[in-house]
Amino acid sequence: MIPSAEQSDAELIEYLRRNELTALGILFDRYSPQLYRTALAILHDNAAAEDVVQDCFLRLHQYADRIDTDLPLIPWLYRVTVNLSYTWVTRRQKRRVSLEALVDQLMSPPSQSPDQMAEHIDIQQRVREAVATLPMNQRVVIVLHYMNGMNVEEIADITHCPVGTIKSRLYYGREALRHRLGDYAETTGMAHGFAGLTG
């Protein structure tokens, strides 16, 4: 029987254990967009994000026999993606981040007048710059929480950190962003849309 897109993650992992690479392709199509988005938000480098996602699925193939199919697969994939992103940043000492998706989630896009579009681009840039200044551990928590909508328990599972540590990183990350963007948010009318991050 050939693997199909209708099959569950657990069934596809079973195929993968038998070296049926069609199953890997199905899982890649199923999860790579959100993993790529996460890696890109951390790394701010398209090629590096693509490499991280490819490496993640290579590891899925490599470690298929060790994966517990009674548990959801996506936390495992996020964990590998975050770890590979950490490694990439550590090796290259880059502290940049792209968070267009985060910005879109924090505030409603403006209407399409040229002035408003220019203001929206300026806001995006300011948020990107502010998040890029966060320590890596706070940045990852902010990205997972606000871009991927994960709660603290899910982030704790993915990062292998206590829930209290995640809450602390989220708090200090938000405080740092509020400090850097608070005055700007007030003067541009951005405060209401930004409340989800600063509140």
N, C-alpha and C positions, 0 to 999 in steps of 0.2 A: 504494500500500500504506500502511496506517495503522500508526503506531508501536505496539508492544505491550510490555507489562511483561516479556516473556520475552527481549527483545532486549538485547544487550550495551550498555554505556556508549558504546562507539565507534560502534555503529550508531545509537544515539539522538542522538549529537552530529551525525552526518551529517544526520539529519532536522532537527535544530535549525538547522543551517547553511542549510537551505532554508526556515527560518522556520516549521517545523511545531511549533506550541506544545504539541501533545499530548505530544511527546517531553520537553519541559521539565517538564510535569506529572508524567510518569513518573519522571524523575530526582529531582524534588522529593520525591515519595513515597518514593523509594528511600533518599535520604540526609538529608533534613531532620531526622529525629529525632535522629541523632547530632550533627549540626551545631548544632542548637538546644541540646542538652545541653552541648556545649562552650562555646558563647557564653554560656549562662546561668551556667555555673560561673565564667567570667571576669568577667561583668558584674553578676551578682546582680540582674538587672532583667528581668522576663518580657517586657515590651513591647520593651525594647531588644534582647533576644535574638531575638525574632521579627523585628524590623526588620533585624537583621544577617543573618539567614538569608534573608529575602526579597531583600535587597540582593545577597547572594552569588549567588542564582539569576538575578537580573537581570543580573549581570555575566557569568554563564555564558552567557546568551543573547547578550549584547552582544559577548563575545569568543569565541564558538564557533568562528569561522574560525581563531583563533590557537592553539587547544588541540591538542596533539599526541595524537592518538587511539591512538598506539602505547604511550603511558604510561597507568598507572592514573589515573582521574579523581579519586578521593577525596583524594589529597594536595593537588591543586590546590584543591579545595573547602575543605579544612582551612586551607590557606594564606590564602585569601581571608577565611575566617571569622575567623581570628586577626588578620589585618591590620585588618579592619573593627572588630573588638573593641578593638584598640589605639587606633584613631582615636576610637571612642566614649568610651573612658576618658580619653584625652588632652583631648578637647573638654570633657568635663564634670568632669574632675579627681575622679572617684569611685574609691575604692579598696576596694570591697566585693566579696565573692565568696560564692557559694553552692555548697557541695560535699557535699550529701547523698549523691550517688552515690559520691564519693570515700570518704566515711566508711563507707558500706556495704561498699565493697571492702576497706577497711583492717581491718575487724573483723566478726566474726559478730554478727548482731543478737541482743539478749538475749531471754529468754523473756518472755512477755507479762504478767508481774506489774506492777502499777502502779509499784512502786519501781524496778524494772529499766527500765521504759519511760521513767520520768523521768530515770534516769541516762543512758540512751542519747541522749535529747534533749539533755541537758547536754553530753555528749561531742561530739555533732554541732556544737553551738553553739561550743564551745571550739576545735574544729578549723577551723570557718569563720572565726572571729576570728583564729586564728593564721595561716591562709593569706592572709587579707586584709591582714596586715601586711607580707607579702613584697613586694619590688620587682616591678613588673609583669613583667619578663623572667623572673624566677624563678617567678612564679605561673603563667605560661603553660606553662612547661616541666613544672611539677608537675602541672598539670591534664592536659596531653596524655599524660604518662607514666603517671600513676596512674589517671586516670579513663578514658582511651581506650586504655590498654595499649600505647602506642607505645614503640619503642626509641629510643635516642639518634640513630641514623642517620636514622630517619624524621622525628624532630623537627627535626633539622638541615636536612633537605630542605624541610620545611614553613616553617621560620622563616628560611631562607637564612643560617644561622649555621654555623661550623665545628663538627665533632663535639666537639672539645675545649672549645669555649665552652658547648655544651649540657651536657656532663659537669660542667663547673664550676658552671653555674647549678643543676643538679640537686643537686650536692653541697652547695652553700651553702644552697639552699632547704631540703634535708633537715636540715642542721645547725641552721638557724634554727628549724625546726619542732620538732626534738628539744629544743632549748634552751627553747622556749616551753612545750612540752607534756610534757617528760620527767618532771618531778616529779609532775605530775598523773597521767601514765600509770602511774607506779609506785604511787601511793596508791590508784588506782581499779582496779588489776588490768588496766589497758588495755594494758600494755607488750607483752604477747605479740602481740595483734592489731595493734599499731602497728609491730611490728618491720619489716614490709615497707616502711614509709616511712622509718623511722629507721635501718635497718640498711644 
